[in-house]
């Protein structure tokens, strides 16, 4: 799979396809979802942490833990939102 452009938005069909593939255990789909969503999620994490906590907590660690939990429970995602 080609490297994903983190600045582009996914269509509903593309999202559904990647989620279906990730549920089936496709490492390529999981990687692409990470590439597509990682930068935006990291920015959100940094905003939510604020300046003080950012000095004490590694945003990248939180991002990694977030994706790990999301992919561990991907079979429970209904896809409504």
Phi and psi restraints in degrees (value plus and minus 20) as a CYANA .aco file:
   2 UNK   PHI     -90.6   -50.6
   2 UNK   PSI     133.7   173.7
   3 UNK   PHI     -81.7   -41.7
   3 UNK   PSI     113.0   153.0
   4 UNK   PHI     -97.3   -57.3
   4 UNK   PSI     128.0   168.0
   5 UNK   PHI    -111.6   -71.6
   5 UNK   PSI      90.3   130.3
   6 UNK   PHI     -89.7   -49.7
   6 UNK   PSI     -28.7    11.3
   7 UNK   PHI    -112.1   -72.1
   7 UNK   PSI     -27.8    12.2
   8 UNK   PHI    -117.1   -77.1
   8 UNK   PSI     134.4   174.4
   9 UNK   PHI    -115.5   -75.5
   9 UNK   PSI     128.9   168.9
  10 UNK   PHI    -110.6   -70.6
  10 UNK   PSI     123.7   163.7
  11 UNK   PHI     -94.7   -54.7
  11 UNK   PSI     145.6   185.6
  12 UNK   PHI     -80.0   -40.0
  12 UNK   PSI     -61.2   -21.2
  13 UNK   PHI     -84.0   -44.0
  13 UNK   PSI     -63.3   -23.3
  14 UNK   PHI     -84.2   -44.2
  14 UNK   PSI     -63.3   -23.3
  15 UNK   PHI     -80.6   -40.6
  15 UNK   PSI     -66.1   -26.1
  16 UNK   PHI     -81.3   -41.3
  16 UNK   PSI     -62.3   -22.3
  17 UNK   PHI     -83.7   -43.7
  17 UNK   PSI     -67.2   -27.2
  18 UNK   PHI     -83.9   -43.9
  18 UNK   PSI     -61.1   -21.1
  19 UNK   PHI     -84.6   -44.6
  19 UNK   PSI     -61.9   -21.9
  20 UNK   PHI     -82.0   -42.0
  20 UNK   PSI     -63.7   -23.7
  21 UNK   PHI     -86.1   -46.1
  21 UNK   PSI     -59.9   -19.9
  22 UNK   PHI     -85.1   -45.1
  22 UNK   PSI     -60.8   -20.8
  23 UNK   PHI     -80.5   -40.5
  23 UNK   PSI     -53.4   -13.4
  24 UNK   PHI    -100.1   -60.1
  24 UNK   PSI     -22.1    17.9
  25 UNK   PHI      76.9   116.9
  25 UNK   PSI      -6.5    33.5
  26 UNK   PHI     -92.1   -52.1
  26 UNK   PSI      92.9   132.9
  27 UNK   PHI     -84.4   -44.4
  27 UNK   PSI     -52.5   -12.5
  28 UNK   PHI     -84.6   -44.6
  28 UNK   PSI     -62.4   -22.4
  29 UNK   PHI     -86.7   -46.7
  29 UNK   PSI     -61.1   -21.1
  30 UNK   PHI     -82.4   -42.4
  30 UNK   PSI     -63.7   -23.7
  31 UNK   PHI     -81.7   -41.7
  31 UNK   PSI     -61.3   -21.3
  32 UNK   PHI     -87.4   -47.4
  32 UNK   PSI     -60.7   -20.7
  33 UNK   PHI     -81.5   -41.5
  33 UNK   PSI     -60.4   -20.4
  34 UNK   PHI     -83.4   -43.4
  34 UNK   PSI     -64.8   -24.8
  35 UNK   PHI     -83.1   -43.1
  35 UNK   PSI     -60.5   -20.5
  36 UNK   PHI     -92.9   -52.9
  36 UNK   PSI     -53.5   -13.5
  37 UNK   PHI    -127.6   -87.6
  37 UNK   PSI     -39.0     1.0
  38 UNK   PHI     -77.9   -37.9
  38 UNK   PSI     -69.0   -29.0
  39 UNK   PHI     -84.7   -44.7
  39 UNK   PSI     -62.2   -22.2
  40 UNK   PHI     -86.9   -46.9
  40 UNK   PSI     -61.0   -21.0
  41 UNK   PHI     -87.4   -47.4
  41 UNK   PSI     -59.0   -19.0
  42 UNK   PHI     -82.6   -42.6
  42 UNK   PSI     -61.5   -21.5
  43 UNK   PHI     -81.6   -41.6
  43 UNK   PSI     -62.7   -22.7
  44 UNK   PHI     -83.7   -43.7
  44 UNK   PSI     -62.2   -22.2
  45 UNK   PHI     -79.8   -39.8
  45 UNK   PSI     -65.8   -25.8
  46 UNK   PHI     -83.9   -43.9
  46 UNK   PSI     -59.2   -19.2
  47 UNK   PHI     -83.9   -43.9
  47 UNK   PSI     -67.1   -27.1
  48 UNK   PHI     -86.3   -46.3
  48 UNK   PSI     -52.7   -12.7
  49 UNK   PHI     -89.1   -49.1
  49 UNK   PSI     -56.3   -16.3
  50 UNK   PHI      57.1    97.1
  50 UNK   PSI     150.7   190.7
  51 UNK   PHI     -84.4   -44.4
  51 UNK   PSI     -64.3   -24.3
  52 UNK   PHI     -83.8   -43.8
  52 UNK   PSI     -71.5   -31.5
  53 UNK   PHI     -88.3   -48.3
  53 UNK   PSI     -50.4   -10.4
  54 UNK   PHI     -79.9   -39.9
  54 UNK   PSI     -49.1    -9.1
  55 UNK   PHI     -92.8   -52.8
  55 UNK   PSI     -45.0    -5.0
  56 UNK   PHI    -122.1   -82.1
  56 UNK   PSI     -42.7    -2.7
  57 UNK   PHI    -141.9  -101.9
  57 UNK   PSI     118.4   158.4
  58 UNK   PHI    -105.0   -65.0
  58 UNK   PSI      94.3   134.3
  59 UNK   PHI     -78.3   -38.3
  59 UNK   PSI     -55.5   -15.5
  60 UNK   PHI     -84.0   -44.0
  60 UNK   PSI     -57.0   -17.0
  61 UNK   PHI     -84.4   -44.4
  61 UNK   PSI     -61.8   -21.8
  62 UNK   PHI     -84.6   -44.6
  62 UNK   PSI     -61.9   -21.9
  63 UNK   PHI     -79.1   -39.1
  63 UNK   PSI     -66.6   -26.6
  64 UNK   PHI     -82.7   -42.7
  64 UNK   PSI     -64.5   -24.5
  65 UNK   PHI     -85.3   -45.3
  65 UNK   PSI     -56.9   -16.9
  66 UNK   PHI     -82.4   -42.4
  66 UNK   PSI     -68.4   -28.4
  67 UNK   PHI     -86.4   -46.4
  67 UNK   PSI     -58.5   -18.5
  68 UNK   PHI     -79.7   -39.7
  68 UNK   PSI     -67.9   -27.9
  69 UNK   PHI     -84.9   -44.9
  69 UNK   PSI     -61.0   -21.0
  70 UNK   PHI     -81.2   -41.2
  70 UNK   PSI     -64.3   -24.3
  71 UNK   PHI     -96.3   -56.3
  71 UNK   PSI     -45.2    -5.2
  72 UNK   PHI     -88.4   -48.4
  72 UNK   PSI     -47.3    -7.3
  73 UNK   PHI    -134.1   -94.1
  73 UNK   PSI      -1.1    38.9
  74 UNK   PHI     -80.6   -40.6
  74 UNK   PSI     -48.9    -8.9
  75 UNK   PHI     -90.1   -50.1
  75 UNK   PSI     -35.8     4.2
  76 UNK   PHI    -112.2   -72.2
  76 UNK   PSI     -28.5    11.5
  77 UNK   PHI     -92.2   -52.2
  77 UNK   PSI     103.2   143.2
  78 UNK   PHI    -102.7   -62.7
  78 UNK   PSI     -42.6    -2.6
  79 UNK   PHI      58.5    98.5
  79 UNK   PSI      -4.5    35.5
  80 UNK   PHI     -96.8   -56.8
  80 UNK   PSI     -48.9    -8.9
